[in-house]
């Protein structure tokens, strides 16, 4: 294809993105109004599935992850909740004729974290409020904005009448925020391609590394009593604090170790977060149990099981320093994330294609990021040899109050995805 023809195609698609912009903002606004927290994903998935089928003419599969199938996979994470009425959505735009480009998966998660405490918000977390060039709402940045961008990039191509040279799969999945089993289930079901892009909102940078993550629960038992005899009881909260302090010391220890090459310039790459604590039911009673839950990060290349064993040993060693905990040891268990870290070579073709698409739209060189959290790219790169990275919009307050996304960046990401798809999949005209 001549450069002139290629420029004409890209211009027509970018013009179509502009034409569809109000529709895209409306679509994103609708996504933001679904309260798609853990266990409440069905309605938004039905909405997306209907849109892909009715508005884009795609073949759509709406299916529930098969726990029996995915539980045999190395990348499986153990959940503590059911999967009934919690589907994934996969839409397929099949090429017409022999494949002349590379096939592509564009995938985003639709599960979001809780907006609590909502009293900290200045906007309705489920209102998709627009103020200036920002849209506010829980999950608007992470990552419903990216979902809207990837879908409307493909819609712009399709509405322009361009025929792609290879198949494109559009996927919206559950549970990226706690296990990743949704993405894993799509691969186990056979939805694969030559490459994958995930529009996670990391500020229009390309992801070339992410840490591994696991979740841990620590239960401490005390000896409950009325406070009138508190001096003869054992306060589970106070004993748990000994282990909380040990976790804090472990966090410092981890970040003093030799750093992974991708994290050399990050002063604190490995976060160990005490995310919940539960204990007691009455101020005048000495609590008999205290449970806290922890998220632990570790470098790419580290076996998650070994990381679990290390932190467990660290906690038990701390327990041995206390007379009560030495006798009544803590119960340590693991659930949710069991995720390996990922480090990618920047020479991958998917990065070269993304660099071109990003520069074409923004006029700037693509920057790279090594993040201190996990995303679904792990399954594609580690277990299925499918090159995959993240590239998504700009925003702020992710997982916090007043989460927002920059709408200009959403439009730029939409155009960059369209350019990427055309370059990666090729066209028949």
ABEGO torsion letter per residue (X at the ends): XBAAAAAAAAAAAAAAAAAAAAAAAAAAAAAAABBBBBGAAAAAAAAAAAAAAAAAGBBBBBBBBBAAAAAABAABBBBABBABGBBBBBBBBBBBEBBABBBBBBBBBABBBBAOBAAABABBAAAGBBBEABBBEBGAAOAAAAAAAAAAAAAAAAAAGBBBABBBBBBBBBGAAAAGAAAAAAAAAGBBBABBBBBBBAGGBBBABBBBBBBBBBBBBBBBBBAAAAAABBBAAAAAAAAAAAAAAAAAAAAABBBBAAAAABABABBBBBABBBBEABAABBBABBBBBBBBBBBBGBBAAAAAAAAAAAAAAAAAABAAAAABBBBBBBBEBBBBBBBBBAABAAAAAAAAAAAAAAGBBBBBBBBABBBAAAAAAAAAGBBBBBBBBBBBGBGBBGBBBBAAAAAAAAAAAAAAAAAAAEBAX
